[in-house]
Amino acid sequence: MKYVVDTHVLLWFLADSPKLSDDAKAVLLNPNSELILPAIALAEAVWIVGSGKTSIPSVESLWAAVNDDFRVEVYPLNRLVIKKTLALFAINEMHDRQIVATALVVQDSGEEVALLTCDRNITASKLIPIIW
Protein backbone atom coordinates (compact mmCIF):
# COMPACT_ATOMS: atom_id res chain seq x y z
CA MET A 1 0.00 0.00 0.00
CA LYS A 2 1.20 3.49 -0.86
CA TYR A 3 -0.14 6.50 0.98
CA VAL A 4 -0.51 9.84 -0.77
CA VAL A 5 -0.16 12.72 1.68
CA ASP A 6 -2.34 15.83 1.43
CA THR A 7 -0.87 19.26 2.27
CA HIS A 8 -2.71 19.76 5.55
CA VAL A 9 -1.96 16.24 6.71
CA LEU A 10 1.76 16.90 6.17
CA LEU A 11 1.63 20.22 8.02
CA TRP A 12 -0.48 18.91 10.89
CA PHE A 13 1.81 15.91 11.32
CA LEU A 14 4.97 18.01 11.41
CA ALA A 15 3.34 20.51 13.79
CA ASP A 16 2.01 17.68 16.01
CA SER A 17 -1.46 19.17 15.63
CA PRO A 18 -4.49 17.65 17.35
CA LYS A 19 -6.33 18.24 14.04
CA LEU A 20 -4.59 15.16 12.61
CA SER A 21 -6.75 12.03 12.89
CA ASP A 22 -5.49 8.99 14.78
CA ASP A 23 -5.67 6.84 11.64
CA ALA A 24 -3.61 9.27 9.54
CA LYS A 25 -1.12 9.71 12.38
CA ALA A 26 -0.71 5.93 12.70
CA VAL A 27 0.16 5.67 9.00
CA LEU A 28 2.63 8.55 9.25
CA LEU A 29 4.29 7.11 12.35
CA ASN A 30 4.65 3.62 10.87
CA PRO A 31 8.29 3.18 9.80
CA ASN A 32 7.17 0.83 7.01
CA SER A 33 4.67 3.20 5.37
CA GLU A 34 5.44 4.12 1.78
CA LEU A 35 4.55 7.80 1.51
CA ILE A 36 3.99 9.74 -1.67
CA LEU A 37 4.04 13.50 -1.40
CA PRO A 38 2.71 15.21 -4.53
CA ALA A 39 5.04 18.02 -5.62
CA ILE A 40 2.09 20.41 -5.54
CA ALA A 41 1.42 19.50 -1.88
CA LEU A 42 5.06 20.17 -1.01
CA ALA A 43 4.96 23.50 -2.87
CA GLU A 44 1.74 24.47 -1.10
CA ALA A 45 3.24 23.48 2.29
CA VAL A 46 6.35 25.58 1.59
CA TRP A 47 4.09 28.54 0.78
CA ILE A 48 2.02 28.10 3.96
CA VAL A 49 5.05 27.72 6.23
CA GLY A 50 6.82 30.62 4.51
CA SER A 51 3.77 32.77 5.16
CA GLY A 52 4.02 32.05 8.89
CA LYS A 53 0.62 30.34 9.03
CA THR A 54 1.78 27.29 11.01
CA SER A 55 3.78 26.51 14.10
CA ILE A 56 6.47 24.93 11.91
CA PRO A 57 9.42 27.25 12.54
CA SER A 58 10.79 27.60 9.01
CA VAL A 59 10.69 26.41 5.44
CA GLU A 60 14.13 24.91 6.07
CA SER A 61 12.78 22.73 8.88
CA LEU A 62 9.90 21.59 6.66
CA TRP A 63 12.35 20.84 3.87
CA ALA A 64 14.65 18.89 6.21
CA ALA A 65 11.76 16.83 7.58
CA VAL A 66 10.71 15.80 4.08
CA ASN A 67 14.23 15.18 2.81
CA ASP A 68 15.37 13.25 5.88
CA ASP A 69 12.44 10.82 5.76
CA PHE A 70 13.52 7.92 3.54
CA ARG A 71 9.87 6.80 3.24
CA VAL A 72 8.82 9.93 1.35
CA GLU A 73 8.80 10.01 -2.42
CA VAL A 74 8.07 13.45 -3.84
CA TYR A 75 5.96 12.72 -6.91
CA PRO A 76 6.39 15.18 -9.79
CA LEU A 77 3.67 17.33 -11.26
CA ASN A 78 4.12 15.82 -14.70
CA ARG A 79 2.10 15.40 -17.89
CA LEU A 80 0.30 12.28 -16.64
CA VAL A 81 -0.86 14.09 -13.50
CA ILE A 82 -1.98 17.17 -15.42
CA LYS A 83 -3.82 15.04 -17.99
CA LYS A 84 -5.59 13.14 -15.19
CA THR A 85 -6.83 16.44 -13.72
CA LEU A 86 -8.76 17.19 -16.90
CA ALA A 87 -11.48 14.71 -15.94
CA LEU A 88 -11.68 15.42 -12.21
CA PHE A 89 -14.72 17.69 -12.30
CA ALA A 90 -15.84 16.55 -8.84
CA ILE A 91 -12.82 18.28 -7.27
CA ASN A 92 -13.29 22.05 -7.18
CA GLU A 93 -9.87 23.30 -6.04
CA MET A 94 -6.81 23.16 -8.33
CA HIS A 95 -4.30 21.89 -5.74
CA ASP A 96 -6.71 19.23 -4.50
CA ARG A 97 -7.37 18.13 -8.06
CA GLN A 98 -3.64 17.65 -8.63
CA ILE A 99 -3.23 15.74 -5.36
CA VAL A 100 -6.06 13.37 -6.30
CA ALA A 101 -4.69 13.06 -9.83
CA THR A 102 -1.31 12.05 -8.38
CA ALA A 103 -3.00 9.32 -6.32
CA LEU A 104 -4.90 8.09 -9.38
CA VAL A 105 -1.75 8.03 -11.55
CA VAL A 106 0.06 5.97 -8.92
CA GLN A 107 -2.97 3.67 -8.68
CA ASP A 108 -3.08 3.35 -12.47
CA SER A 109 0.53 2.10 -12.35
CA GLY A 110 -0.71 -0.95 -10.44
CA GLU A 111 -0.14 0.19 -6.86
CA GLU A 112 -2.69 -0.04 -4.09
CA VAL A 113 -3.20 3.55 -2.93
CA ALA A 114 -4.98 5.48 -0.21
CA LEU A 115 -5.04 9.24 0.22
CA LEU A 116 -4.51 10.75 3.67
CA THR A 117 -6.90 13.69 3.75
CA CYS A 118 -9.86 15.16 5.57
CA ASP A 119 -10.83 17.42 2.66
CA ARG A 120 -14.60 17.13 2.29
CA ASN A 121 -14.64 17.76 -1.46
CA ILE A 122 -12.05 15.03 -2.07
CA THR A 123 -13.78 12.58 0.28
CA ALA A 124 -17.21 13.25 -1.25
CA SER A 125 -15.85 12.61 -4.75
CA LYS A 126 -15.21 8.92 -3.89
CA LEU A 127 -12.51 8.88 -6.56
CA ILE A 128 -9.82 7.29 -4.39
CA PRO A 129 -9.77 5.40 -1.07
CA ILE A 130 -9.37 7.80 1.86
CA ILE A 131 -7.80 7.34 5.27
CA TRP A 132 -8.82 9.82 7.89
Phi and psi in radians as a Rosetta constraint file:
Dihedral C 1 N 2 CA 2 C 2 CIRCULARHARMONIC -1.954 0.35
Dihedral N 2 CA 2 C 2 N 3 CIRCULARHARMONIC 2.481 0.35
Dihedral C 2 N 3 CA 3 C 3 CIRCULARHARMONIC -2.018 0.35
Dihedral N 3 CA 3 C 3 N 4 CIRCULARHARMONIC 2.080 0.35
Dihedral C 3 N 4 CA 4 C 4 CIRCULARHARMONIC -1.548 0.35
Dihedral N 4 CA 4 C 4 N 5 CIRCULARHARMONIC 2.303 0.35
Dihedral C 4 N 5 CA 5 C 5 CIRCULARHARMONIC -1.837 0.35
Dihedral N 5 CA 5 C 5 N 6 CIRCULARHARMONIC 2.139 0.35
Dihedral C 5 N 6 CA 6 C 6 CIRCULARHARMONIC -1.314 0.35
Dihedral N 6 CA 6 C 6 N 7 CIRCULARHARMONIC 2.760 0.35
Dihedral C 6 N 7 CA 7 C 7 CIRCULARHARMONIC -0.955 0.35
Dihedral N 7 CA 7 C 7 N 8 CIRCULARHARMONIC -0.919 0.35
Dihedral C 7 N 8 CA 8 C 8 CIRCULARHARMONIC -1.159 0.35
Dihedral N 8 CA 8 C 8 N 9 CIRCULARHARMONIC -0.601 0.35
Dihedral C 8 N 9 CA 9 C 9 CIRCULARHARMONIC -1.076 0.35
Dihedral N 9 CA 9 C 9 N 10 CIRCULARHARMONIC -0.794 0.35
Dihedral C 9 N 10 CA 10 C 10 CIRCULARHARMONIC -1.022 0.35
Dihedral N 10 CA 10 C 10 N 11 CIRCULARHARMONIC -0.872 0.35
Dihedral C 10 N 11 CA 11 C 11 CIRCULARHARMONIC -1.137 0.35
Dihedral N 11 CA 11 C 11 N 12 CIRCULARHARMONIC -0.750 0.35
Dihedral C 11 N 12 CA 12 C 12 CIRCULARHARMONIC -1.151 0.35
Dihedral N 12 CA 12 C 12 N 13 CIRCULARHARMONIC -0.644 0.35
Dihedral C 12 N 13 CA 13 C 13 CIRCULARHARMONIC -1.130 0.35
Dihedral N 13 CA 13 C 13 N 14 CIRCULARHARMONIC -0.856 0.35
Dihedral C 13 N 14 CA 14 C 14 CIRCULARHARMONIC -1.174 0.35
Dihedral N 14 CA 14 C 14 N 15 CIRCULARHARMONIC -0.488 0.35
Dihedral C 14 N 15 CA 15 C 15 CIRCULARHARMONIC -1.581 0.35
Dihedral N 15 CA 15 C 15 N 16 CIRCULARHARMONIC 0.013 0.35
Dihedral C 15 N 16 CA 16 C 16 CIRCULARHARMONIC 0.910 0.35
Dihedral N 16 CA 16 C 16 N 17 CIRCULARHARMONIC 0.838 0.35
Dihedral C 16 N 17 CA 17 C 17 CIRCULARHARMONIC -1.417 0.35
Dihedral N 17 CA 17 C 17 N 18 CIRCULARHARMONIC 2.455 0.35
Dihedral C 17 N 18 CA 18 C 18 CIRCULARHARMONIC -1.209 0.35
Dihedral N 18 CA 18 C 18 N 19 CIRCULARHARMONIC -0.163 0.35
Dihedral C 18 N 19 CA 19 C 19 CIRCULARHARMONIC -1.209 0.35
Dihedral N 19 CA 19 C 19 N 20 CIRCULARHARMONIC -0.399 0.35
Dihedral C 19 N 20 CA 20 C 20 CIRCULARHARMONIC -1.260 0.35
Dihedral N 20 CA 20 C 20 N 21 CIRCULARHARMONIC 2.283 0.35
Dihedral C 20 N 21 CA 21 C 21 CIRCULARHARMONIC -1.213 0.35
Dihedral N 21 CA 21 C 21 N 22 CIRCULARHARMONIC 2.753 0.35
Dihedral C 21 N 22 CA 22 C 22 CIRCULARHARMONIC -1.109 0.35
Dihedral N 22 CA 22 C 22 N 23 CIRCULARHARMONIC -0.683 0.35
Dihedral C 22 N 23 CA 23 C 23 CIRCULARHARMONIC -1.148 0.35
Dihedral N 23 CA 23 C 23 N 24 CIRCULARHARMONIC -0.771 0.35
Dihedral C 23 N 24 CA 24 C 24 CIRCULARHARMONIC -1.141 0.35
Dihedral N 24 CA 24 C 24 N 25 CIRCULARHARMONIC -0.728 0.35
Dihedral C 24 N 25 CA 25 C 25 CIRCULARHARMONIC -1.087 0.35
Dihedral N 25 CA 25 C 25 N 26 CIRCULARHARMONIC -0.695 0.35
Dihedral C 25 N 26 CA 26 C 26 CIRCULARHARMONIC -1.076 0.35
Dihedral N 26 CA 26 C 26 N 27 CIRCULARHARMONIC -0.734 0.35
Dihedral C 26 N 27 CA 27 C 27 CIRCULARHARMONIC -1.091 0.35
Dihedral N 27 CA 27 C 27 N 28 CIRCULARHARMONIC -0.801 0.35
Dihedral C 27 N 28 CA 28 C 28 CIRCULARHARMONIC -1.223 0.35
Dihedral N 28 CA 28 C 28 N 29 CIRCULARHARMONIC -0.452 0.35
Dihedral C 28 N 29 CA 29 C 29 CIRCULARHARMONIC -1.493 0.35
Dihedral N 29 CA 29 C 29 N 30 CIRCULARHARMONIC -0.292 0.35
Dihedral C 29 N 30 CA 30 C 30 CIRCULARHARMONIC -1.240 0.35
Dihedral N 30 CA 30 C 30 N 31 CIRCULARHARMONIC 2.088 0.35
Dihedral C 30 N 31 CA 31 C 31 CIRCULARHARMONIC -1.162 0.35
Dihedral N 31 CA 31 C 31 N 32 CIRCULARHARMONIC -0.221 0.35
Dihedral C 31 N 32 CA 32 C 32 CIRCULARHARMONIC -1.728 0.35
Dihedral N 32 CA 32 C 32 N 33 CIRCULARHARMONIC -0.038 0.35
Dihedral C 32 N 33 CA 33 C 33 CIRCULARHARMONIC -1.166 0.35
Dihedral N 33 CA 33 C 33 N 34 CIRCULARHARMONIC 2.359 0.35
Dihedral C 33 N 34 CA 34 C 34 CIRCULARHARMONIC -1.691 0.35
Dihedral N 34 CA 34 C 34 N 35 CIRCULARHARMONIC 1.958 0.35
Dihedral C 34 N 35 CA 35 C 35 CIRCULARHARMONIC -1.850 0.35
Dihedral N 35 CA 35 C 35 N 36 CIRCULARHARMONIC 2.339 0.35
Dihedral C 35 N 36 CA 36 C 36 CIRCULARHARMONIC -2.021 0.35
Dihedral N 36 CA 36 C 36 N 37 CIRCULARHARMONIC 2.138 0.35
Dihedral C 36 N 37 CA 37 C 37 CIRCULARHARMONIC -1.914 0.35
Dihedral N 37 CA 37 C 37 N 38 CIRCULARHARMONIC 1.900 0.35
Dihedral C 37 N 38 CA 38 C 38 CIRCULARHARMONIC -1.028 0.35
Dihedral N 38 CA 38 C 38 N 39 CIRCULARHARMONIC 2.424 0.35
Dihedral C 38 N 39 CA 39 C 39 CIRCULARHARMONIC -0.952 0.35
Dihedral N 39 CA 39 C 39 N 40 CIRCULARHARMONIC -0.644 0.35
Dihedral C 39 N 40 CA 40 C 40 CIRCULARHARMONIC -1.152 0.35
Dihedral N 40 CA 40 C 40 N 41 CIRCULARHARMONIC -0.604 0.35
Dihedral C 40 N 41 CA 41 C 41 CIRCULARHARMONIC -1.198 0.35
Dihedral N 41 CA 41 C 41 N 42 CIRCULARHARMONIC -0.701 0.35
Dihedral C 41 N 42 CA 42 C 42 CIRCULARHARMONIC -1.120 0.35
Dihedral N 42 CA 42 C 42 N 43 CIRCULARHARMONIC -0.762 0.35
Dihedral C 42 N 43 CA 43 C 43 CIRCULARHARMONIC -1.094 0.35
Dihedral N 43 CA 43 C 43 N 44 CIRCULARHARMONIC -0.729 0.35
Dihedral C 43 N 44 CA 44 C 44 CIRCULARHARMONIC -1.136 0.35
Dihedral N 44 CA 44 C 44 N 45 CIRCULARHARMONIC -0.708 0.35
Dihedral C 44 N 45 CA 45 C 45 CIRCULARHARMONIC -1.124 0.35
Dihedral N 45 CA 45 C 45 N 46 CIRCULARHARMONIC -0.728 0.35
Dihedral C 45 N 46 CA 46 C 46 CIRCULARHARMONIC -1.038 0.35
Dihedral N 46 CA 46 C 46 N 47 CIRCULARHARMONIC -0.747 0.35
Dihedral C 46 N 47 CA 47 C 47 CIRCULARHARMONIC -1.096 0.35
Dihedral N 47 CA 47 C 47 N 48 CIRCULARHARMONIC -0.793 0.35
Dihedral C 47 N 48 CA 48 C 48 CIRCULARHARMONIC -1.142 0.35
Dihedral N 48 CA 48 C 48 N 49 CIRCULARHARMONIC -0.811 0.35
Dihedral C 48 N 49 CA 49 C 49 CIRCULARHARMONIC -1.133 0.35
Dihedral N 49 CA 49 C 49 N 50 CIRCULARHARMONIC -0.761 0.35
Dihedral C 49 N 50 CA 50 C 50 CIRCULARHARMONIC -1.084 0.35
Dihedral N 50 CA 50 C 50 N 51 CIRCULARHARMONIC -0.452 0.35
Dihedral C 50 N 51 CA 51 C 51 CIRCULARHARMONIC -1.469 0.35
Dihedral N 51 CA 51 C 51 N 52 CIRCULARHARMONIC -0.040 0.35
Dihedral C 51 N 52 CA 52 C 52 CIRCULARHARMONIC 1.297 0.35
Dihedral N 52 CA 52 C 52 N 53 CIRCULARHARMONIC 0.431 0.35
Dihedral C 52 N 53 CA 53 C 53 CIRCULARHARMONIC -1.662 0.35
Dihedral N 53 CA 53 C 53 N 54 CIRCULARHARMONIC 0.231 0.35
Dihedral C 53 N 54 CA 54 C 54 CIRCULARHARMONIC -2.421 0.35
Dihedral N 54 CA 54 C 54 N 55 CIRCULARHARMONIC 3.016 0.35
Dihedral C 54 N 55 CA 55 C 55 CIRCULARHARMONIC -1.504 0.35
Dihedral N 55 CA 55 C 55 N 56 CIRCULARHARMONIC -0.022 0.35
Dihedral C 55 N 56 CA 56 C 56 CIRCULARHARMONIC -1.182 0.35
Dihedral N 56 CA 56 C 56 N 57 CIRCULARHARMONIC 2.185 0.35
Dihedral C 56 N 57 CA 57 C 57 CIRCULARHARMONIC -1.147 0.35
Dihedral N 57 CA 57 C 57 N 58 CIRCULARHARMONIC -0.516 0.35
Dihedral C 57 N 58 CA 58 C 58 CIRCULARHARMONIC -2.844 0.35
Dihedral N 58 CA 58 C 58 N 59 CIRCULARHARMONIC 2.817 0.35
Dihedral C 58 N 59 CA 59 C 59 CIRCULARHARMONIC -1.087 0.35
Dihedral N 59 CA 59 C 59 N 60 CIRCULARHARMONIC -0.623 0.35
Dihedral C 59 N 60 CA 60 C 60 CIRCULARHARMONIC -1.093 0.35
Dihedral N 60 CA 60 C 60 N 61 CIRCULARHARMONIC -0.692 0.35
Dihedral C 60 N 61 CA 61 C 61 CIRCULARHARMONIC -1.220 0.35
Dihedral N 61 CA 61 C 61 N 62 CIRCULARHARMONIC -0.636 0.35
Dihedral C 61 N 62 CA 62 C 62 CIRCULARHARMONIC -1.069 0.35
Dihedral N 62 CA 62 C 62 N 63 CIRCULARHARMONIC -0.868 0.35
Dihedral C 62 N 63 CA 63 C 63 CIRCULARHARMONIC -1.006 0.35
Dihedral N 63 CA 63 C 63 N 64 CIRCULARHARMONIC -0.791 0.35
Dihedral C 63 N 64 CA 64 C 64 CIRCULARHARMONIC -1.101 0.35
Dihedral N 64 CA 64 C 64 N 65 CIRCULARHARMONIC -0.733 0.35
Dihedral C 64 N 65 CA 65 C 65 CIRCULARHARMONIC -1.067 0.35
Dihedral N 65 CA 65 C 65 N 66 CIRCULARHARMONIC -0.725 0.35
Dihedral C 65 N 66 CA 66 C 66 CIRCULARHARMONIC -1.226 0.35
Dihedral N 66 CA 66 C 66 N 67 CIRCULARHARMONIC -0.821 0.35
Dihedral C 66 N 67 CA 67 C 67 CIRCULARHARMONIC -1.204 0.35
Dihedral N 67 CA 67 C 67 N 68 CIRCULARHARMONIC -0.542 0.35
Dihedral C 67 N 68 CA 68 C 68 CIRCULARHARMONIC -1.439 0.35
Dihedral N 68 CA 68 C 68 N 69 CIRCULARHARMONIC -0.179 0.35
Dihedral C 68 N 69 CA 69 C 69 CIRCULARHARMONIC -1.635 0.35
Dihedral N 69 CA 69 C 69 N 70 CIRCULARHARMONIC 1.831 0.35
Dihedral C 69 N 70 CA 70 C 70 CIRCULARHARMONIC -1.089 0.35
Dihedral N 70 CA 70 C 70 N 71 CIRCULARHARMONIC -0.299 0.35
Dihedral C 70 N 71 CA 71 C 71 CIRCULARHARMONIC -1.371 0.35
Dihedral N 71 CA 71 C 71 N 72 CIRCULARHARMONIC -0.293 0.35
Dihedral C 71 N 72 CA 72 C 72 CIRCULARHARMONIC -1.578 0.35
Dihedral N 72 CA 72 C 72 N 73 CIRCULARHARMONIC 2.162 0.35
Dihedral C 72 N 73 CA 73 C 73 CIRCULARHARMONIC -1.896 0.35
Dihedral N 73 CA 73 C 73 N 74 CIRCULARHARMONIC 2.104 0.35
Dihedral C 73 N 74 CA 74 C 74 CIRCULARHARMONIC -1.451 0.35
Dihedral N 74 CA 74 C 74 N 75 CIRCULARHARMONIC 2.046 0.35
Dihedral C 74 N 75 CA 75 C 75 CIRCULARHARMONIC -1.614 0.35
Dihedral N 75 CA 75 C 75 N 76 CIRCULARHARMONIC 2.256 0.35
Dihedral C 75 N 76 CA 76 C 76 CIRCULARHARMONIC -1.218 0.35
Dihedral N 76 CA 76 C 76 N 77 CIRCULARHARMONIC 2.663 0.35
Dihedral C 76 N 77 CA 77 C 77 CIRCULARHARMONIC -1.503 0.35
Dihedral N 77 CA 77 C 77 N 78 CIRCULARHARMONIC 1.565 0.35
Dihedral C 77 N 78 CA 78 C 78 CIRCULARHARMONIC -1.952 0.35
Dihedral N 78 CA 78 C 78 N 79 CIRCULARHARMONIC -3.041 0.35
Dihedral C 78 N 79 CA 79 C 79 CIRCULARHARMONIC -1.072 0.35
Dihedral N 79 CA 79 C 79 N 80 CIRCULARHARMONIC -0.680 0.35
Dihedral C 79 N 80 CA 80 C 80 CIRCULARHARMONIC -1.099 0.35
Dihedral N 80 CA 80 C 80 N 81 CIRCULARHARMONIC -0.729 0.35
Dihedral C 80 N 81 CA 81 C 81 CIRCULARHARMONIC -1.151 0.35
Dihedral N 81 CA 81 C 81 N 82 CIRCULARHARMONIC -0.826 0.35
Dihedral C 81 N 82 CA 82 C 82 CIRCULARHARMONIC -1.065 0.35
Dihedral N 82 CA 82 C 82 N 83 CIRCULARHARMONIC -0.761 0.35
Dihedral C 82 N 83 CA 83 C 83 CIRCULARHARMONIC -1.075 0.35
Dihedral N 83 CA 83 C 83 N 84 CIRCULARHARMONIC -0.705 0.35
Dihedral C 83 N 84 CA 84 C 84 CIRCULARHARMONIC -1.108 0.35
Dihedral N 84 CA 84 C 84 N 85 CIRCULARHARMONIC -0.555 0.35
Dihedral C 84 N 85 CA 85 C 85 CIRCULARHARMONIC -1.140 0.35
Dihedral N 85 CA 85 C 85 N 86 CIRCULARHARMONIC -0.414 0.35
Dihedral C 85 N 86 CA 86 C 86 CIRCULARHARMONIC -1.071 0.35
Dihedral N 86 CA 86 C 86 N 87 CIRCULARHARMONIC -0.437 0.35
Dihedral C 86 N 87 CA 87 C 87 CIRCULARHARMONIC -1.837 0.35
Dihedral N 87 CA 87 C 87 N 88 CIRCULARHARMONIC 0.074 0.35
Dihedral C 87 N 88 CA 88 C 88 CIRCULARHARMONIC -1.620 0.35
Dihedral N 88 CA 88 C 88 N 89 CIRCULARHARMONIC 1.061 0.35
Dihedral C 88 N 89 CA 89 C 89 CIRCULARHARMONIC -1.161 0.35
Dihedral N 89 CA 89 C 89 N 90 CIRCULARHARMONIC -0.373 0.35
Dihedral C 89 N 90 CA 90 C 90 CIRCULARHARMONIC -1.286 0.35
Dihedral N 90 CA 90 C 90 N 91 CIRCULARHARMONIC -0.267 0.35
Dihedral C 90 N 91 CA 91 C 91 CIRCULARHARMONIC -1.787 0.35
Dihedral N 91 CA 91 C 91 N 92 CIRCULARHARMONIC 2.074 0.35
Dihedral C 91 N 92 CA 92 C 92 CIRCULARHARMONIC -1.424 0.35
Dihedral N 92 CA 92 C 92 N 93 CIRCULARHARMONIC -0.574 0.35
Dihedral C 92 N 93 CA 93 C 93 CIRCULARHARMONIC -1.712 0.35
Dihedral N 93 CA 93 C 93 N 94 CIRCULARHARMONIC 2.400 0.35
Dihedral C 93 N 94 CA 94 C 94 CIRCULARHARMONIC -1.012 0.35
Dihedral N 94 CA 94 C 94 N 95 CIRCULARHARMONIC -0.866 0.35
Dihedral C 94 N 95 CA 95 C 95 CIRCULARHARMONIC -1.097 0.35
Dihedral N 95 CA 95 C 95 N 96 CIRCULARHARMONIC -0.741 0.35
Dihedral C 95 N 96 CA 96 C 96 CIRCULARHARMONIC -1.105 0.35
Dihedral N 96 CA 96 C 96 N 97 CIRCULARHARMONIC -0.688 0.35
Dihedral C 96 N 97 CA 97 C 97 CIRCULARHARMONIC -1.064 0.35
Dihedral N 97 CA 97 C 97 N 98 CIRCULARHARMONIC -0.724 0.35
Dihedral C 97 N 98 CA 98 C 98 CIRCULARHARMONIC -1.245 0.35
Dihedral N 98 CA 98 C 98 N 99 CIRCULARHARMONIC -0.578 0.35
Dihedral C 98 N 99 CA 99 C 99 CIRCULARHARMONIC -1.169 0.35
Dihedral N 99 CA 99 C 99 N 100 CIRCULARHARMONIC -0.798 0.35
Dihedral C 99 N 100 CA 100 C 100 CIRCULARHARMONIC -1.126 0.35
Dihedral N 100 CA 100 C 100 N 101 CIRCULARHARMONIC -0.729 0.35
Dihedral C 100 N 101 CA 101 C 101 CIRCULARHARMONIC -1.042 0.35
Dihedral N 101 CA 101 C 101 N 102 CIRCULARHARMONIC -0.698 0.35
Dihedral C 101 N 102 CA 102 C 102 CIRCULARHARMONIC -1.043 0.35
Dihedral N 102 CA 102 C 102 N 103 CIRCULARHARMONIC -0.822 0.35
Dihedral C 102 N 103 CA 103 C 103 CIRCULARHARMONIC -1.040 0.35
Dihedral N 103 CA 103 C 103 N 104 CIRCULARHARMONIC -0.729 0.35
Dihedral C 103 N 104 CA 104 C 104 CIRCULARHARMONIC -1.187 0.35
Dihedral N 104 CA 104 C 104 N 105 CIRCULARHARMONIC -0.659 0.35
Dihedral C 104 N 105 CA 105 C 105 CIRCULARHARMONIC -1.124 0.35
Dihedral N 105 CA 105 C 105 N 106 CIRCULARHARMONIC -0.760 0.35
Dihedral C 105 N 106 CA 106 C 106 CIRCULARHARMONIC -1.109 0.35
Dihedral N 106 CA 106 C 106 N 107 CIRCULARHARMONIC -0.738 0.35
Dihedral C 106 N 107 CA 107 C 107 CIRCULARHARMONIC -1.085 0.35
Dihedral N 107 CA 107 C 107 N 108 CIRCULARHARMONIC -0.729 0.35
Dihedral C 107 N 108 CA 108 C 108 CIRCULARHARMONIC -1.098 0.35
Dihedral N 108 CA 108 C 108 N 109 CIRCULARHARMONIC -0.385 0.35
Dihedral C 108 N 109 CA 109 C 109 CIRCULARHARMONIC -1.425 0.35
Dihedral N 109 CA 109 C 109 N 110 CIRCULARHARMONIC 0.031 0.35
Dihedral C 109 N 110 CA 110 C 110 CIRCULARHARMONIC 1.807 0.35
Dihedral N 110 CA 110 C 110 N 111 CIRCULARHARMONIC 0.039 0.35
Dihedral C 110 N 111 CA 111 C 111 CIRCULARHARMONIC -1.512 0.35
Dihedral N 111 CA 111 C 111 N 112 CIRCULARHARMONIC 2.604 0.35
Dihedral C 111 N 112 CA 112 C 112 CIRCULARHARMONIC -1.470 0.35
Dihedral N 112 CA 112 C 112 N 113 CIRCULARHARMONIC 2.250 0.35
Dihedral C 112 N 113 CA 113 C 113 CIRCULARHARMONIC -2.319 0.35
Dihedral N 113 CA 113 C 113 N 114 CIRCULARHARMONIC 2.516 0.35
Dihedral C 113 N 114 CA 114 C 114 CIRCULARHARMONIC -2.368 0.35
Dihedral N 114 CA 114 C 114 N 115 CIRCULARHARMONIC 2.558 0.35
Dihedral C 114 N 115 CA 115 C 115 CIRCULARHARMONIC -1.819 0.35
Dihedral N 115 CA 115 C 115 N 116 CIRCULARHARMONIC 2.228 0.35
Dihedral C 115 N 116 CA 116 C 116 CIRCULARHARMONIC -1.530 0.35
Dihedral N 116 CA 116 C 116 N 117 CIRCULARHARMONIC 1.850 0.35
Dihedral C 116 N 117 CA 117 C 117 CIRCULARHARMONIC -2.823 0.35
Dihedral N 117 CA 117 C 117 N 118 CIRCULARHARMONIC 2.703 0.35
Dihedral C 117 N 118 CA 118 C 118 CIRCULARHARMONIC -2.041 0.35
Dihedral N 118 CA 118 C 118 N 119 CIRCULARHARMONIC 0.117 0.35
Dihedral C 118 N 119 CA 119 C 119 CIRCULARHARMONIC -1.056 0.35
Dihedral N 119 CA 119 C 119 N 120 CIRCULARHARMONIC 2.136 0.35
Dihedral C 119 N 120 CA 120 C 120 CIRCULARHARMONIC -1.140 0.35
Dihedral N 120 CA 120 C 120 N 121 CIRCULARHARMONIC -0.673 0.35
Dihedral C 120 N 121 CA 121 C 121 CIRCULARHARMONIC -1.151 0.35
Dihedral N 121 CA 121 C 121 N 122 CIRCULARHARMONIC -0.731 0.35
Dihedral C 121 N 122 CA 122 C 122 CIRCULARHARMONIC -1.151 0.35
Dihedral N 122 CA 122 C 122 N 123 CIRCULARHARMONIC -0.830 0.35
Dihedral C 122 N 123 CA 123 C 123 CIRCULARHARMONIC -1.059 0.35
Dihedral N 123 CA 123 C 123 N 124 CIRCULARHARMONIC -0.781 0.35
Dihedral C 123 N 124 CA 124 C 124 CIRCULARHARMONIC -1.131 0.35
Dihedral N 124 CA 124 C 124 N 125 CIRCULARHARMONIC -0.466 0.35
Dihedral C 124 N 125 CA 125 C 125 CIRCULARHARMONIC -1.179 0.35
Dihedral N 125 CA 125 C 125 N 126 CIRCULARHARMONIC -0.458 0.35
Dihedral C 125 N 126 CA 126 C 126 CIRCULARHARMONIC 0.982 0.35
Dihedral N 126 CA 126 C 126 N 127 CIRCULARHARMONIC 0.521 0.35
Dihedral C 126 N 127 CA 127 C 127 CIRCULARHARMONIC -1.441 0.35
Dihedral N 127 CA 127 C 127 N 128 CIRCULARHARMONIC -0.404 0.35
Dihedral C 127 N 128 CA 128 C 128 CIRCULARHARMONIC -2.602 0.35
Dihedral N 128 CA 128 C 128 N 129 CIRCULARHARMONIC 2.559 0.35
Dihedral C 128 N 129 CA 129 C 129 CIRCULARHARMONIC -1.056 0.35
Dihedral N 129 CA 129 C 129 N 130 CIRCULARHARMONIC 2.423 0.35
Dihedral C 129 N 130 CA 130 C 130 CIRCULARHARMONIC -2.028 0.35
Dihedral N 130 CA 130 C 130 N 131 CIRCULARHARMONIC 2.461 0.35
Dihedral C 130 N 131 CA 131 C 131 CIRCULARHARMONIC -2.044 0.35
Dihedral N 131 CA 131 C 131 N 132 CIRCULARHARMONIC 2.167 0.35
